[in-house]
Amino acid sequence: MPNEHSHTGTLFVVATPLGNLEDITLRAIRTLRETGAIACEDTRRASILLRHLDIQQKRLVSYHSFNEPKAVRQIIGLLEEGTDVSLITDAGTPVISDPGYTILQAVRESGMTVIPVPGPSALTAALSACPLPVSSFFFAGFLPHKKGRRSRIDFLCSLQSSIVLYESPFRIMQLLDEIEERLPQAQVFIAREMTKIHEEYVAGTIAEIREHLAAGKTRGEFVVVLHPAGKKAIQPEHHHADHH
């Protein structure tokens, strides 16, 4: 869709690497170079990526939950001046269980153009290596920590389809207990530290995953895929990749 306000800038939603800095598209590099400003979650994390790409003297606009209204005003102001802006997060694709929605919504409501620059996503990366059936699935993102968590898990377990969600290392064991309570026969696949030195992909029963994680391997955020199979949907397997 062409920009209805030709004098205004465009917001580019740019996917960036999950960990391995080689995982960035040529188009994403060009977009980051050519846009006048970059809106990012953490200026320090963004600076590491920009230094790696040899992109210098770029205006960075920090946005996070504590400064959202101010950041939105800054970004809208830049776009209205005719400056193109790239929107990035600390890793992966913005807006998908990541900040950026408020900015995206404000830009759309202002009648300006939003263009995606696709690339790395924790969701699609995990699914591409998943041995469970995922031709269709329900993506739940992060679950509530406390209020509403039980009812949300009850809903997900009632779907009787593959479920994909994100979980922190602090609640992964709790999640396995909560799933086992409702779907004791479920098959589970976890992806951890994707594209990083200690990336790991493990599949099996809840008991097998719990035993594996009990060895202390709970660092890094997890992508968890659940399949409510009454019989084994897969053969248990464990793949560990050590590469940069």
DOFINU-555753 format. One record per atom (N, C-alpha, C, O): x negated, z negated, y; residue in one letter. Coordinates in steps of 0.001 Angstrom, whole numbers, plus 500000, padded with zeros to 6 digits. Layout:
! residues N
XZYa;...
! end
This chain:
! residues 244
499142500000498803m;500000500000500000m;499108500000501244m;498268499112501387m;499268500967502140p;498422501028503320p;498673499867504258p;499772499314504298p;497663499507505002n;497780498425505974n;498683498870507117n;498405499856507800n;499789498115507317e;500736498493508364e;500162498244509753e;500617498830510736e;499146497360509828h;498520497041511108h;497073497526511039h;496178496772510658h;496848498795511412s;495538499418511207s;494431498705511976s;493258498825511624s;494793497963513023h;493779497293513813h;493399495932513226h;492453495297513692h;494135495483512203t;493831494190511607t;492921494355510400t;492778495444509845t;492307493234510007g;491419493252508849g;492190493173507542g;493406492986507526g;491456493319506447t;492015493227505097t;491401492026504390t;490210491753504533t;492229491305503621l;491732490217502790l;491432490764501408l;492330491274500738l;490186490668500972f;489780491093499637f;489640489851498750f;488864488946499059f;490385489816497663v;490313488696496717v;489279489078495659v;489546489909494791v;488104488468495741v;486940488916494966v;486620487949493837v;486376486767494080v;486619488446492605a;486224487636491448a;484705487537491399a;484003488529491597a;484199486326491132t;482754486104491061t;482396485489489707t;483290485041488989t;481111485458489340p;480707485005488005p;481162483598487645p;481263482720488502p;481435483402486346l;481761482075485833l;480506481206485778l;480565479995485991l;479385481835485492g;478124481107485383g;476950482067485493g;476096481928486368g;476921483035484599n;475847484028484589n;476005484958485796n;476990485688485906n;475023484920486693l;475138485669487948l;475085487177487754l;475358487926488693l;474738487640486550e;474772489079486286e;476199489600486132e;476442490805486198e;477138488678485925d;478528489078485706d;479268489291487020d;480239488595487315d;478810490243487796i;479505490600489030i;479538492118489122i;478558492783488785i;480644492661489569t;480778494114489596t;480071494718490807t;479833494044491809t;479745495985490692l;479129496697491806l;480064496699493014l;479620496580494156l;481353496834492751r;482323496846493852r;482380495479494541r;482493495401495765r;482303494396493747a;482331493054494340a;481119492847495244a;481246492284496331a;479949493295494804i;478734493168495622i;478902493928496936i;478601493405498009i;479385495162496840r;479568495980498052r;480581495334498990r;480384495316500205r;481664494804498427t;482700494177499253t;482152492953499977t;482410492768501166t;481400492119499267l;480822490925499896l;479840491311501001l;479727490613502009l;479130492426500809r;478181492888501833r;478903493417503062r;478466493193504191r;480011494120502839e;480645494848503940e;481658494028504724e;481903494322505894e;482254493007504114t;483231492220504859t;482519491346505891t;481395490893505679t;483201491125507006g;482582490379508101g;482480488895507853g;481642488219508451g;483331488371506968a;483311486937506678a;483707486711505226a;484363487547504603a;483291485553504698i;483618485191503322i;484255483807503339i;483649482846503814i;485460483708502828a;486145482420502688a;485820481878501300a;486028482561500297a;485308480645501245c;484837480106499967c;485193478632499839c;485376477936500838c;485288478165498600e;485564476750498330e;484426475863498807e;484644474862499490e;483214476242498440d;482035475418498697d;480943476324499261d;480465477223498569d;480552476099500488t;479564476982501121t;478221476932500393t;477489477921500374t;477896475782499793r;476620475686499062r;476636476567497818r;475671477275497532r;477748476514497080r;477858477353495875r;477862478828496260r;477227479649495599r;478576479160497326a;478633480545497781a;477250481024498213a;476884482170497949a;476488480171498866s;475163480549499361s;474215480887498217s;473374481776498349s;474347480178497086i;473513480467495911i;473776481890495430i;472841482645495159i;475048482249495327l;475409483596494889l;474936484636495894l;474374485660495506l;475153484388497168l;474783485360498204l;473270485553498268l;472795486671498471l;472513484472498096r;471046484612498066r;470606485463496881r;469704486293497002r;471254485249495725h;470940486032494525h;471210487519494762h;470495488378494246h;472247487813495548l;472622489204495833l;471919489748497080l;472147490889497483l;471071488926497680d;470343489300498901d;471298489687500024d;471075490662500742d;472364488907500160i;473311489087501258i;473043487977502267i;473210486796501961i;472628488361503468q;472171487372504449q;473045487363505692q;473758488323505984q;472969486243506425q;473616486071507729q;475105486452507683q;475600487213508515q;475784485906506700k;477209486163506546k;477995484946507026k;477641483812506700k;479047485171507791r;479874484054508240r;480680483505507065r;481408484243506401r;480541482192506814l;481265481546505724l;482351480642506291l;482098479859507206l;483549480748505751v;484662479880506132v;484999479022504925v;485411479544503889v;484828477709505048s;485109476800503938s;486600476494503862s;487231476197504876s;487160476567502655y;488558476171502481y;488680475314501228y;488113475637500184y;489420474227501340h;489704473352500211h;490955472550500546h;491532472712501622h;491367471702499643s;492660471017499808s;492716470132501049s;493800469830501549s;491551469717501549f;491549468807502692f;491567469524504047f;491869468906505068f;491245470821504062n;491209471516505357n;492027472802505353n;491804473695506172n;492984472888504417e;493718474126504215e;494369474691505483e;494177475871505776e;495126473904506241p;495777474468507438p;494770475059508427p;494991476141508971p;493660474342508658k;492637474832509580k;492000476114509056k;491798477070509805k;491683476124507752a;491052477302507154a;491973478512507228a;491523479618507525a;493258478309506959v;494223479415507039v;494251479984508454v;494260481203508625v;494267479121509469r;494272479590510863r;493016480400511164r;493085481439511821r;491872479924510683q;490614480642510916q;490642482025510279q;490259483015510903q;491097482084509039i;491100483352508302i;492100484331508918i;491790485509509091i;493297483844509247i;494293484703509902i;493730485204511229i;493910486370511581i;493048484324511968g;492449484714513252g;491429485820513088g;491415486774513867g;490570485705512078l;489565486747511820l;490228488072511473l;489825489121511976l;491234488030510624l;491934489251510225l;492626489899511420l;492611491122511565l;493226489084512267e;493919489614513451e;492941490251514430e;493305491156515180e;491694489772514420e;490661490369515275e;490141491690514714e;489392492407515378e;490553492007513461g;490082493232512833g;488926493029511876g;488333494001511408g;488593491765511574t;487499491465510654t;488013491407509217t;488969490687508929t;487384492159508318d;487714492064506898d;487129490768506341d;486032490362506726d;487864490120505431v;487444488838504864v;487487488911503342v;488458489399502764v;486420488419502691s;486420488267501237s;486816486842500895s;486327485895501511s;487699486684499918l;488108485364499441l;487497485148498061l;487766485913497135l;486673484103497921i;486073483796496626i;486293482318496312i;486575481521497207i;486163481958495026t;486170480558494619t;484784480221494079t;483878481054494119t;484622479000493575d;483321478615493036d;482942479464491829d;481759479712491592d;483934479910491068a;483669480736489888a;484960481417489442a;486042480836489525a;484833482657488967g;485981483356488406g;486890483990489442g;486474484286490562g;488135484191489049t;489110484894489880t;489914483919490730t;490539483009490186t;489915484084492046p;490694483196492908p;492175483198492548p;492692484158491977p;492845482099492895v;494297481918492774v;494733481576491345v;495715480856491168v;494018482082490306i;494397481797488920i;493909480393488574i;492756480209488185i;494791479405488716s;494425477990488540s;493224477635489404s;492383476829489008s;493150478222490552d;492073478008491514d;492687478054492914d;493789478577493078d;491998477520493926p;492530477595495283p;492675479038495771p;492118479963495180p;493415479210496834g;493549480529497453g;494978480971497667g;495236481863498475g;495926480355496945y;497310480822497043y;497871480671498448y;498557481567498941y;497586479543499099t;498116479305500444t;497609480362501419t;498356480841502272t;496326480725501285i;495746481765502137i;496418483107501850i;496821483826502764i;496527483420500578l;497147484677500153l;498569484788500706l;498959485829501234l;499329483714500581q;500712483699501046q;500785483886502565q;501620484640503066q;499899483189503294a;499911483273504756a;499558484680505233a;500154485183506186a;498595485312504574v;498181486666504956v;499314487650504689v;499596488514505520v;499965487523503534r;501094488392503201r;502230488223504212r;502819489202504669r;502529486964504553e;503616486695505491e;503302487225506881e;504206487519507663e;502007487345507184s;501598487890508477s;501634489409508487s;501371490033509515s;501958490002507352g;502083491454507264g;500776492191507092g;500717493410507254g;499707491444506760m;498405492093506583m;498142492381505109m;498839491875504229m;497138493190504858t;496891493711503511t;495996492798502685t;495007492258503180t;496363492636501412v;495554491902500440v;495180492861499317v;496047493502498725v;493880492957499026i;493387493862497982i;492579493071496950i;491644492366497329i;492910493164495660p;492104492471494649p;490856493270494276p;490893494497494182p;489762492560494067v;488534493159493532v;488296492455492198v;487641491414492166v;488815493004491092p;488842492285489813p;487459492091489199p;486509492818489490p;487391491083488341g;486131490769487675g;486303489589486741g;487335489474486079g;485306488702486670p;485336487594485708p;486546486687485865p;486995486401486975p;487065486242484718s;488169485286484668s;487991484443483421s;487796484986482334s;488055483124483558a;487907482253482390a;489000482535481365a;488755482476480160a;490197482840481837l;491323483114480945l;491047484319480056l;491105484211478831l;490748485460480657t;490564486673479858t;489263486634479057t;489194487202477967t;488237485975479580a;486978485869478835a;487201485099477539a;486730485520476482a;487909483984477608a;488171483180476415a;489039483939475417a;488765483938474217a;490084484585475919l;490992485303475016l;490292486453474311l;490632486784473176l;489317487066474974s;488627488205474359s;487793487792473157s;487443488638472333s;487464486501473040a;486664486008471914a;487491485131470978a;486938484515470067a;488810485066471188c;489660484136470446c;490136484737469117c;490687485838469114c;489937484039467986p;490387484555466692p;491853484233466385p;492353484606465324p;492539483553467286l;493965483275467096l;494804484432467630l;494327485193468473l;496045484584467159p;496902485667467662p;497249485442469140p;497870484439469492p;496845486372469989v;497128486228471424v;497641487534472031v;497415487806473210v;498334488345471218s;498925489565471782s;499982489202472814s;500261489975473731s;500569488018472658s;501420487442473701s;501117485950473731s;500825485347472698s;501189485357474924f;500842483943475053f;501463483394476328f;501900484148477198f;501494482070476427f;501961481392477639f;500763480698478266f;500114479867477632f;500474481046479523f;499341480436480220f;499845479271481058f;500689479447481937f;499319478068480780a;499804476861481446a;498839476320482486a;499192475392483214a;497627476872482583g;496664476373483550g;496287474930483267g;496196474528482107g;496066474140484322f;495753472719484175f;497052471914484038f;498016472158484764f;497073470966483118l;498221470085482963l;498156468957483990l;497075468623484475l;499308468365484325p;499274467180485200p;498452466078484536p;498444465960483310p;497770465281485332h;496956464207484768h;497826463075484234h;497572462548483151h;498847462707484992k;499681461565484616k;501155461925484689k;501775462238483672k;501721461880485903k;503152462125486063k;503532463540485624k;502973464524486109k;504470463623484717g;504943464920484243g;504140465510483101g;504499466565482579g;503065464857482703r;502210465419481646r;502949465489480302r;502927466515479622r;503608464371479930r;504292464324478638r;505393465388478552r;505496466094477548r;506206465503479589s;507300466473479548s;506768467900479555s;507366468791478951s;505635468122480243r;505038469455480265r;504526469831478868r;504727470957478413r;503877468900478205i;503364469174476862i;504526469372475881i;504457470236475006i;505594468574476024d;506777468758475177d;507323470175475332d;507670470829474348d;507394470640476582f;507896471997476845f;507000473044476184f;507494473950475512f;505685472921476373l;504750473904475822l;504831473957474297l;504807475033473699l;504926472783473681c;504964472736472219c;506293473243471656c;506392473558470470c;507301473317472506s;508596473834472057s;508655475359472070s;509597475949471541s;507656475995472669l;507696477447472841l;507470478219471546l;507933479351471402l;506756477600470605q;506429478256469339q;505706479584469540q;505944480550468814q;504823479618470530s;503976480788470751s;502582480293471088s;502376479096471288s;501628481201471152s;500283480807471541s;500295480291472976s;500936480875473850s;499585479198473209i;499526478554474524i;498073478529474965i;497182478217474175i;497836478857476226v;496481478805476784v;496502477851477975v;497372477947478840v;495552476941478013l;495474476023479149l;494028475655479431l;493133475897478621l;493826475069480590y;492508474584480997y;492507473059480890y;493510472406481180y;491380472504480474e;491277471058480395e;489875470596480763e;488895471309480545e;489792469398481323s;488507468838481724s;487857468129480544s;488542467796479577s;486530467889480603p;485856467164479512p;486349465723479394p;486171465094478351p;486968465193480455f;487431463804480442f;488754463631479708f;489096462523479295f;489505464730479542r;490820464615478911r;490977465487477672r;492072465565477116r;489914466141477229i;490047467052476096i;490439466315474813i;491271466813474055i;489858465137474555m;490202464393473344m;491650463884473423m;492373463898472427m;492055463441474597q;493440463011474804q;494392464166474526q;495430463981473891q;494040465359475000l;494888466529474784l;495063466808473291l;496171467096472838l;493981466726472531l;494071466971471088l;495021465972470429l;495808466338469556l;494941464707470852d;495847463688470304d;497296464019470651d;498192463892469816d;497513464449471905e;498880464749472361e;499450465955471624e;500638465980471303e;498620466947471356i;499090468122470619i;499358467762469165i;500367468180468598i;498466466991468560e;498621466626467151e;499915465858466910e;500548465991465862e;500295465053467898e;501521464267467801e;502747465164467674e;503731464797467031e;502680466337468290r;503834467240468314r;503674468424467367r;504650468876466768r;502466468922467232l;502196470087466382l;501008469788465464l;499918470322465668l;501213468941464461p;500081468524463622p;499398469663462872p;498232469538462497p;500104470772462648q;499517471902461921q;498863472933462839q;498376473960462367q;498849472670464129a;498357473667465086a;496910474068464814a;496086473264464380a;496641475315465080q;495273475828465069q;494785475857466520q;495552476163467433q;493526475543466719v;492988475400468066v;491717476226468221v;490905476326467301v;491565476808469389f;490321477496469758f;489897476955471108f;490707476898472034f;488634476554471235i;488138476097472525i;486935476942472945i;486092477305472124i;486879477241474229a;485752477950474828a;485179477031475896a;485909476550476763a;483883476787475837r;483244475822476742r;481981476429477326r;481247477130476629r;481720476164478609e;480491476617479270e;480309478132479138e;479197478605478900e;481371478874479288m;481308480325479083m;480310480997480018m;480265480706481213m;479529481880479469t;478479482697480108t;477270481872480529t;476341482415481127t;477257480578480235k;476133479726480607k;475210479523479402k;475484480023478311k;474132478796479606i;473118478656478558i;473689478058477280i;473354478505476183i;474548477052477412h;475065476355476235h;476508476734475938h;477300475881475535h;476861477998476130e;478247478399475885e;478576478221474405e;477716478335473533e;479839477940474160e;480242477590472804e;481697477966472572e;482545477828473453e;481963478448471348y;483319478846470967y;483594478260469596y;482875478554468641y;484628477434469486v;484921476738468241v;486395476912467905v;487258476805468776v;486676477183466626a;488060477353466189a;488284476561464911a;487381476431464084a;489492476034464755g;489816475299463535g;491053474444463720g;491825474645464657g;491238473483462815t;492356472554462930t;492040471539464031t;490913471457464521t;493065470771464405i;492844469737465416i;491788468748464930i;490925468332465703i;491854468372463659a;490888467419463116a;489471467983463168a;488525467256463472a;489319469261462875e;487991469880462897e;487432469960464314e;486244469724464532e;488289470292465272i;487845470351466670i;487484468952467165i;486481468771467855i;488304467967466810r;488020466590467232r;486681466118466661r;485887465496467368r;486434466410465399e;485179466003464759e;483986466662465454e;482949466030465656e;484141467925465814h;483063468634466494h;482779468009467858h;481624467783468219h;483843467734468609l;483665467181469950l;483188465730469922l;482564465260470873l;483483465024468832a;483059463630468726a;481542463505468723a;481000462426468959a;480859464618468453a;479389464616468472a;478851464569469900a;477640464545470116a;479761464556470867g;479349464400472255g;479299465683473049g;478796465695474173g;479816466775472484k;479749468072473158k;480996468310474006k;481787469210473725k;481158467501475035t;482349467646475871t;481999467964477320t;482837467798478206t;480785468414477571r;480433468802478940r;481084470131479295r;481306470979478432r;481388470300480587g;481937471571481057g;483438471657480837g;483982471010479942g;484101472459481658e;485540472629481507e;485856473503480293e;485071474369479908e;487017473255479707f;487435473948478486f;488588474907478754f;489487474623479545f;488538476042478080v;489742476854477909v;490210476551476490v;489438476669475538v;491472476161476352v;492014475770475051v;493154476719474685v;494072476944475474v;493075477270473478v;494158478114472965v;494768477391471769v;494051476978470858v;496079477240471772l;496799476573470687l;497734477562470015l;498431478329470679l;497741477533468690h;498687478367467941h;499420477445466978h;498780476772466169h;500759477398467046p;501518476409466267p;501697476792464807p;502748476519464226p;500697477415464206a;500831477933462847a;501072476818461841a;500377475802461851a;502065477012460967g;502281476072459878g;501277476283458775g;501000475374457992g;500727477487458710k;499650477772457774k;498469478265458581k;498608478560459768k;497334478358457966k;496126478691458711k;496214480089459327k;496380481085458624k;496102480136460640a;496105481420461333a;494712482039461279a;494547483246461450a;493727481201461040i;492333481654461012i;491568480835459994i;492051479810459513i;490388481290459674q;489444480484458921q;488594479727459926q;488166480301460927q;488342478445459676p;487521477692460627p;486173478364460824p;485542478816459869p;485748478422462064e;484443479012462352e;483876478381463592e;484597477805464408e;482591478495463722h;481915477930464891h;480835478896465309h;479964479255464518h;480897479313466556h;479881480219467087h;479230479587468300h;479914479191469243h;477935479494468279h;477197478922469413h;476225479976469904h;475441480524469129h;476282480254471197a;475422481291471763a;474424480668472719a;474812479964473652a;473157480916472500d;472112480439473406d;471474481646474065d;470562482260473510d;471951481978475237h;471307483078475970h;471639482926477430h;472559482198477802h;470893483607478244h;471069483510479690h;471904484695480162h;472179484819481356h;
! end
